[in-house]
Amino acid sequence: MTDAFQKLFRQMLDQGQEMARALNPALETFSLNGFDRMMPTLSKDMMEAWFGRTFNRDGLDAKTRLLVTLGALTVLGAQAEPQMRLTIRHAVEAGASQREIAEVIYQMSIFAGLPAMTKALEIAQGVFSEEDRA
């Protein structure tokens, strides 16, 4: 990253924090950690309606759509952890195997790098462990 880009990025973050303070001071320290536990999974019918038939009735089924979403979240990295946990749960509910989920994450290492892939695999393993205990 160039110094000019870093400066611009820092200004953007500072402006975002200032907006959060102005609109709602509580937003400045808001954290999504634990948010995924509020809605652990949706029913298979709801996922198929929302993710399978609604966006593109003749296109991707819910499982494939959720696996693609997981790929995108993997590329986003650790900042998307709550969304990733929820998407993994939904993908399992839609019929994705643990192996399919892992393969999607492995594939994203090409685009996101090894640290993002490793973090995503850790998150997936955590979700799988929760599923096994339940």
GUFIGU-195192 format. One line per 3 residues: their letters; for each residue x, y, z of N, C-alpha, C. Coordinates in Angstrom, 1 decimal. Atoms other than C-alpha are relative to their C-alpha. Layout:
N
a> X,Y,Z,X,Y,Z,X,Y,Z  ...
// end
This chain:
134
mtd> 0.8,-1.2,0.0,0.0,0.0,0.0,0.9,1.2,0.0  -0.8,-1.2,0.0,1.3,3.4,-0.8,-0.4,0.9,1.2  0.3,-0.9,-1.1,1.5,6.2,1.8,-1.3,0.8,-0.3
afq> 1.2,-0.8,0.4,-1.1,8.2,-0.1,-1.3,-0.8,0.2  1.2,0.8,-0.2,-3.5,5.3,-0.1,-0.3,-0.3,1.5  0.2,0.2,-1.4,-2.9,4.6,3.6,-0.6,1.2,0.7
klf> 0.5,-1.2,-0.5,-3.6,8.2,4.4,-1.5,0.2,-0.3  1.4,-0.1,0.4,-6.8,8.2,2.4,-0.9,-1.0,0.7  0.7,1.1,-0.7,-7.9,4.9,4.0,-0.2,0.4,1.5
rqm> 0.1,-0.4,-1.4,-7.2,6.3,7.5,-1.0,1.2,0.1  1.0,-1.1,0.0,-9.2,9.5,6.6,-1.4,-0.6,-0.1  1.3,0.6,0.2,-12.1,7.3,5.5,-0.5,-0.6,1.3
ldq> 0.4,0.6,-1.3,-12.1,5.3,8.8,-0.3,1.1,1.0  0.3,-1.1,-0.9,-11.9,8.5,10.8,-1.3,0.7,-0.3  1.3,-0.6,0.4,-14.8,10.0,8.9,-1.2,-0.9,0.4
gqe> 1.0,1.0,-0.4,-16.8,6.8,9.5,-0.3,0.0,1.5  0.1,0.0,-1.4,-16.1,6.9,13.2,-0.7,1.3,0.5  0.6,-1.3,-0.3,-17.1,10.6,13.3,-1.5,-0.1,-0.3
mar> 1.4,0.1,0.3,-20.4,9.8,11.6,-0.7,-0.9,1.0  0.7,0.8,-1.1,-21.1,7.0,14.1,-0.2,0.7,1.3  0.1,-0.9,-1.2,-20.4,9.4,17.0,-1.2,1.0,-0.2
aln> 1.0,-1.0,0.3,-22.7,12.0,15.4,-1.4,-0.6,0.0  1.3,0.6,0.1,-25.6,9.6,14.6,-0.4,-0.8,1.2  0.4,0.8,-1.1,-25.5,7.3,17.5,1.3,-0.4,0.7
pal> -1.3,0.3,-0.7,-22.5,7.2,20.0,0.2,-1.5,0.2  -0.2,1.4,-0.3,-23.2,3.5,20.8,0.5,-0.8,-1.2  -0.5,0.7,1.2,-22.4,2.6,17.1,1.5,0.0,-0.1
etf> -1.4,-0.1,0.1,-18.8,3.6,17.6,0.7,-1.2,0.6  -0.6,1.2,-0.6,-18.1,0.6,19.8,-0.8,-1.3,-0.2  0.8,1.2,0.3,-20.7,-1.8,18.3,0.8,-1.1,-0.5
sln> -0.7,1.2,0.5,-19.5,-5.3,17.8,-1.0,-1.1,-0.4  0.9,1.0,0.5,-21.1,-8.1,15.8,0.3,-1.4,0.7  -0.3,1.3,-0.7,-19.5,-10.8,18.0,-1.2,-0.5,0.8
gfd> 1.2,0.6,-0.7,-22.2,-13.1,19.2,-1.3,0.2,-0.7  1.2,-0.2,0.7,-24.7,-11.8,16.8,-0.6,-1.2,-0.7  0.4,1.2,0.7,-24.8,-15.1,14.9,-0.8,-0.9,0.9
rmm> 0.7,0.9,-0.9,-26.1,-16.8,18.0,-1.5,0.4,0.2  1.3,-0.4,-0.1,-29.3,-14.8,17.9,-0.9,-0.7,-1.0  0.7,0.7,1.0,-30.4,-16.6,14.7,0.9,-1.1,-0.5
ptl> -1.0,1.1,0.3,-28.5,-19.9,14.6,-0.2,-0.6,-1.4  0.2,0.5,1.3,-30.1,-21.1,11.4,-1.4,0.2,-0.5  1.3,-0.2,0.6,-33.1,-20.7,9.1,-0.5,-1.4,-0.4
skd> 0.5,1.3,0.5,-35.4,-23.6,8.1,0.5,-0.1,-1.5  -0.4,0.3,1.4,-34.4,-25.3,4.8,-1.0,0.7,-1.0  0.9,-0.6,0.9,-37.6,-24.0,3.2,0.2,1.5,-0.1
mme> -0.2,-1.5,0.0,-36.9,-20.4,4.2,1.3,0.3,-0.8  -1.3,-0.2,0.8,-33.3,-20.7,2.8,-0.2,-0.2,-1.5  0.2,0.3,1.4,-34.5,-22.2,-0.4,-0.9,1.2,-0.6
awf> 0.8,-1.2,0.5,-37.1,-19.4,-0.8,0.8,1.2,-0.2  -0.8,-1.3,0.0,-34.7,-16.6,0.0,1.2,-0.1,-0.9  -1.3,0.1,0.6,-31.5,-17.9,-1.4,0.0,-0.8,-1.3
grt> 0.1,0.8,1.2,-32.6,-20.4,-4.0,-1.0,0.4,-1.1  1.0,-0.3,1.0,-35.8,-19.3,-5.7,-0.2,1.5,-0.2  0.3,-1.4,0.1,-36.1,-15.6,-5.0,0.9,0.8,-0.9
fnr> -1.0,-0.8,0.8,-32.9,-14.2,-6.6,0.0,-0.4,-1.4  -0.2,0.5,1.4,-32.8,-16.4,-9.6,-0.7,-1.4,0.0  0.7,1.2,0.0,-35.5,-19.0,-9.9,0.5,-1.1,-0.8
dgl> -0.5,1.1,0.9,-33.9,-20.9,-12.7,1.6,-0.1,0.1  -1.5,0.0,-0.1,-30.3,-20.4,-11.5,0.5,-0.9,1.1  -0.7,0.7,-1.0,-28.5,-21.5,-8.4,-1.0,-0.5,1.1
dak> 0.8,0.4,-1.2,-30.1,-23.6,-5.6,0.6,0.6,1.2  -0.4,-0.7,-1.2,-29.8,-22.5,-2.0,1.4,-0.5,0.4  -1.3,0.5,-0.5,-26.8,-24.8,-1.2,1.1,0.6,-0.8
trl> -1.0,-0.6,0.9,-24.8,-23.5,-4.2,0.2,1.5,0.3  -0.1,-1.5,-0.3,-25.7,-19.9,-3.5,0.7,0.2,1.3  -0.7,-0.2,-1.3,-24.6,-20.3,0.2,1.5,-0.3,-0.1
lvt> -1.4,0.3,0.2,-21.3,-21.9,-0.9,0.7,1.1,-0.7  -0.5,-1.2,0.6,-20.7,-19.0,-3.2,0.2,1.2,1.0  0.0,-1.0,-1.0,-21.5,-16.6,-0.4,1.2,-0.3,1.0
lga> -1.1,0.4,-0.8,-19.1,-18.5,1.8,1.4,0.3,-0.6  -1.3,-0.4,0.7,-16.3,-18.0,-0.8,0.2,1.5,0.1  -0.2,-1.4,-0.1,-16.9,-14.3,-0.8,0.3,0.4,1.4
ltv> -0.3,-0.3,-1.4,-16.9,-14.1,3.0,1.4,-0.4,0.4  -1.3,0.5,-0.3,-13.7,-16.1,3.1,1.0,1.1,-0.5  -0.8,-1.0,0.6,-12.1,-13.5,0.8,0.0,1.3,0.9
lga> 0.1,-1.2,-0.9,-13.3,-10.7,3.2,0.8,-0.2,1.2  -0.9,0.2,-1.2,-11.4,-12.3,6.0,-0.7,0.0,1.3  0.5,0.1,-1.3,-11.8,-12.2,9.7,-1.1,1.0,0.4
qae> 1.0,-1.0,-0.3,-14.0,-9.1,9.6,-1.4,-0.5,-0.2  1.3,0.6,0.4,-16.8,-11.3,8.3,-0.3,-1.2,0.9  0.2,1.2,-0.8,-16.7,-13.9,11.1,-1.4,-0.3,0.4
pqm> 1.4,0.3,-0.4,-20.3,-13.6,12.4,-0.8,-0.4,-1.2  0.7,0.4,1.3,-21.6,-13.7,8.8,0.4,-1.3,-0.5  -0.5,1.3,0.5,-19.4,-16.6,8.0,-0.6,-1.2,0.8
rlt> 0.6,1.1,-0.9,-20.6,-18.7,11.0,-1.4,-0.2,-0.4  1.4,0.1,0.4,-24.2,-18.0,10.0,-0.1,-0.7,-1.4  0.1,0.6,1.4,-23.6,-18.9,6.3,0.4,-1.4,0.0
irh> -0.4,1.4,-0.1,-21.8,-22.1,7.2,-1.2,-0.8,0.6  1.2,0.7,-0.5,-24.8,-23.1,9.4,-1.1,-0.2,-1.0  1.1,0.1,1.1,-27.2,-22.3,6.6,0.4,-0.9,-1.1
ave> -0.4,0.9,1.0,-25.1,-24.1,4.1,-0.2,-1.5,0.4  0.2,1.4,-0.5,-25.1,-27.3,6.2,-1.5,-0.3,0.0  1.5,0.2,0.0,-28.9,-26.9,6.7,-0.5,-0.2,-1.5
aga> 0.4,0.1,1.4,-29.2,-26.6,2.9,0.6,-1.2,-0.7  -0.5,1.3,0.5,-27.3,-29.9,2.4,1.4,0.0,-0.4  -1.4,0.0,0.3,-23.7,-28.9,2.0,0.7,-0.9,1.1
sqr> -0.8,0.9,-0.9,-21.2,-31.4,3.5,1.1,0.8,0.6  -1.2,-0.7,-0.6,-18.3,-30.4,5.7,1.1,0.0,-1.0  -1.0,0.1,1.0,-16.0,-31.5,2.9,-0.2,1.1,-1.1
eia> 0.3,-1.0,1.0,-17.8,-29.2,0.4,0.4,1.4,0.5  -0.3,-1.3,-0.6,-17.5,-26.3,2.8,1.5,0.3,0.1  -1.5,-0.1,-0.1,-13.8,-26.9,3.4,0.6,0.2,-1.4
evi> -0.5,-0.2,1.4,-13.2,-27.2,-0.4,-0.2,1.4,-0.5  0.3,-1.4,0.4,-14.8,-23.8,-1.0,1.0,0.9,0.7  -1.0,-0.8,-0.8,-12.6,-22.3,1.7,1.4,-0.2,-0.6
yqm> -1.3,0.3,0.6,-9.5,-24.0,0.3,0.2,0.8,-1.3  0.0,-0.7,1.3,-10.3,-22.6,-3.2,0.3,1.5,0.2  -0.2,-1.4,-0.2,-10.4,-19.1,-1.8,1.4,0.4,0.4
sif> -1.4,-0.3,-0.4,-6.8,-19.3,-0.6,0.7,0.7,-1.1  -0.7,-0.6,1.2,-5.8,-18.4,-4.1,-0.3,1.5,-0.1  0.4,-1.4,0.1,-7.7,-15.1,-3.9,0.2,0.8,1.3
agl> -0.1,-0.7,-1.3,-7.6,-14.3,-0.2,1.3,-0.2,0.8  -1.3,0.3,-0.7,-4.3,-15.8,0.9,-0.2,-1.0,1.1  0.0,1.1,-1.0,-3.4,-18.4,3.5,-0.5,0.4,1.3
pam> 0.6,-0.4,-1.3,-4.2,-16.4,6.6,-1.5,0.1,0.0  1.5,-0.1,0.1,-7.8,-15.7,5.4,-0.5,-1.4,-0.1  0.4,1.4,0.1,-8.1,-19.4,4.5,0.0,-0.7,1.3
tka> -0.2,0.7,-1.3,-6.8,-20.6,7.8,-1.0,0.5,1.0  1.0,-0.5,-0.9,-9.1,-18.3,9.8,-1.4,-0.5,-0.4  1.3,0.5,0.4,-12.1,-19.4,7.7,-0.1,-1.5,0.4
lei> 0.0,1.5,-0.4,-11.2,-23.1,8.3,-0.2,-0.1,1.5  0.1,0.0,-1.5,-10.9,-22.4,12.1,-1.5,0.3,0.3  1.4,-0.4,-0.3,-14.4,-20.7,12.0,-0.9,-1.2,-0.4
aqg> 0.8,1.1,0.4,-15.8,-23.6,10.0,0.1,-1.2,1.0  -0.2,1.1,-0.9,-14.3,-26.2,12.4,-0.8,0.3,1.3  0.8,-0.3,-1.2,-15.9,-24.3,15.3,-1.5,-0.2,-0.2
vfs> 1.4,0.2,0.3,-19.3,-24.4,13.7,-0.3,-1.5,-0.1  0.2,1.4,0.1,-18.9,-28.1,12.9,0.0,-0.6,1.4  -0.1,0.5,-1.4,-17.9,-28.8,16.6,-1.3,0.4,0.7
eed> 1.3,-0.3,-0.6,-21.0,-26.9,17.7,-1.1,-0.9,-0.5  1.0,0.9,0.5,-23.1,-29.0,15.4,0.1,-1.4,0.6  -0.2,1.3,-0.6,-21.6,-32.2,16.7,-0.5,-0.1,1.4
ra> 0.4,0.0,-1.4,-22.3,-31.2,20.3,-1.6,0.1,0.1  1.4,-0.3,-0.1,-25.9,-30.2,19.5,-0.9,-1.3,-0.3
// end
